[in-house]
Amino acid sequence: MMRDLPQPSAQALVPFVSVAEMMAIVHRIGLEPALVDLTARIKADFRRWRLFDKTPRVAAHSPIGVIELMPTSDGQRYAFKYVNGHPGNTRAGLQTVTAFGVLSEVATGYPLLISEMTLLTALRTAATSALATKALARPDAKVLALIGNGAQAEFQALALRAVCGIAQVRLHDTDPGAIRKCARNLRAAGLEVTACDSAEAAIQGADVITTCTADKRNATILHDNMIGAGVHINAIGGDCPGKTELAPALLSRTRTFVEYEPQTRVEGEIQQVAPDYPVTELWQVLTGDCPGRTDPAQITLFDGVGFAIEDFAALGWLYDQLRPETPRLDVIADPDDPRDLYGMVMRAR
Amino acid sequence: MMRDLPQPSAQALVPFVSVAEMMAIVHRIGLEPALVDLTARIKADFRRWRLFDKTPRVAAHSPIGVIELMPTSDGQRYAFKYVNGHPGNTRAGLQTVTAFGVLSEVATGYPLLISEMTLLTALRTAATSALATKALARPDAKVLALIGNGAQAEFQALALRAVCGIAQVRLHDTDPGAIRKCARNLRAAGLEVTACDSAEAAIQGADVITTCTADKRNATILHDNMIGAGVHINAIGGDCPGKTELAPALLSRTRTFVEYEPQTRVEGEIQQVAPDYPVTELWQVLTGDCPGRTDPAQITLFDGVGFAIEDFAALGWLYDQLRPETPRLDVIADPDDPRDLYGMVMRAR
């Protein structure tokens, strides 16, 4: 009797997107088109908000940093991201934030994709700011103040140009080298750039203010008296307990929007105010369940800390970019007979 | 003025242990010596129990399976494992349980190692059973009954031979093909094997009984009246809510040992009994804080569900086996200037 020899299942070899592969994908699509795609993908998943398992991230804190796991699932697919935050890393030439993640199939538990996510996180964070800005800023917004000109800054500016039509960027960072780096990069990308020697100077005439500083402490990047009517603020850098960027008094004047309230109460700017301080989850604006900006004079605040559904959306987008030639990792043991893992090991001798 | 060009940091390329590499490492060391090493490593980490961050695993349940993240840290290193459990997978030629994991440095958050863990989990689970059996079984134990002859079975038997001196194995599984597979493998490894057509027959004369069945339901593999005095039981297969292997009445006659009580109360055999049912954590026996077996006639039970510190220990052991030629993954974005992630992307164009 003939019997076909069992073949290793296709699922045992998992597509792997390295840093180099991620950069190649971004260049194949174009950075700004990729940011536009990602913004649309995150918007679509935010509009399906109720379908997702939502858990605050699982954090392992140490005196000098944090390592976090951020899982979520929509019932069909499961994703998690591993991400660290170590502000002192740059002194050793290392990244403050690095990340990698996995997208899996809920039906089998098998991974569909393993990917670098340092770069993908920068892209999805910028896309999420753009999504919030598009939903909340005045439609005629043209001028962005960007406070904090580190690794995240250029992506923020380019996402806001691609999605919201920002044309001018005003930069400030406590590190003049960071301002120079960011100005050089954004001018090369065709933005009109003004380097400013204080946060106060940077926000002059800005319609949108994005703060993305990295110090792990309660810093006050924006004081209450600095902020005029009609501005939209993306506060991105304050993203863990004890790390904030805005003066608490400013929060009394903003209409405040968050990703996932239970997480933001602990990690966001609103950790500084009372637990009953009113916030709206951004997805509710996107579905039309809640209003966004209702008056051009309002100050809207997106208190962004980063949420697992953004990573889920980003990994889903990335999965659609895979090609047959994407490298595969031999990471799933796949014995011919699933009961015979031992036999597989012995035959490999 | 001369300036050295910055080099990519060594940490940006992360050692990767594929399934093939894991099998090569096991064969380089030898399977039983590797199981002995792992048992010693888990024992050493269990004796440092108080140093570890301990969290029950983070589970995403679906009607047909579960995906779990199992993190822990001793303050110097951090580890997590991704593991699924999908009993229906074997029908599609896939593994019920697959796993991979990461070991990281707490000081930087950078990964030290990414590894397959399907095979490594089988090894550490067997090593943990051997550790418990060595601590709790009668020292003259020679005969093992192994109920459930699937992917985990041979590793259990060989760890118990290498660590505890088991010489004879009595097998039973509801699937006769699994018994034949396991008997063939264990005879080839030099064990004296008896295939039995019932669990009752298998446990005749056994000093140690290991149950490692895979059905996701409350099955009764061992009835109360089957078990005589002096036996040690490793109940390994019951490891999630609704999945148990022992009759509750049997638990009234056992002295019961667990890994991490809060997790085992939910996932282990003891989910069937009152929340104040007395248990001892195994590490307390290993440190001498609590007695193990105090009478040759006692029935001791290790209610094993698998805990993150075992994976931490296994990844630490694996890290020590790495060689310069171990493949590296380009998974950490490493710009020359950590503030200039965007510049790195643009230069890759």
Interface residues (C-beta under 8 A of the other chain):
Chain A: P6 S9 Q11 A12 F16 S18 V19 A20 M23 A24 V26 H27 L31 D53 T55 V58 A60 S62 I64 G65 V66 I67 L69 P71 S73 G75 Y78 F80 Y82 N84 G85 H86 N89 T90 A92 G93 L94 Q95 T96 T98 F100 V102 S104 V106 A107 T108 G109 Y110 P111 E116 T118 L119 A122 N149 G150 A151 Q152 A153 E154 F155 D175 G177 A178 K181 N185 A188 L329 D330 V331 I332 A333 D334 P335 D337 P338 R339 D340 L341 Y342 G343 M344 V345 M346 A348 R349
Chain B: P6 S9 Q11 A12 F16 S18 V19 A20 M23 A24 V26 H27 L31 D53 T55 V58 A60 S62 I64 G65 V66 I67 L69 P71 S73 G75 Y78 F80 Y82 N84 G85 H86 N89 T90 A92 G93 L94 Q95 T96 T98 F100 V102 S104 V106 A107 T108 G109 Y110 P111 E116 T118 L119 A122 N149 G150 A151 Q152 A153 E154 F155 D175 G177 A178 K181 N185 A188 L329 D330 V331 I332 A333 D334 P335 D337 P338 R339 D340 L341 Y342 G343 M344 V345 M346 A348 R349
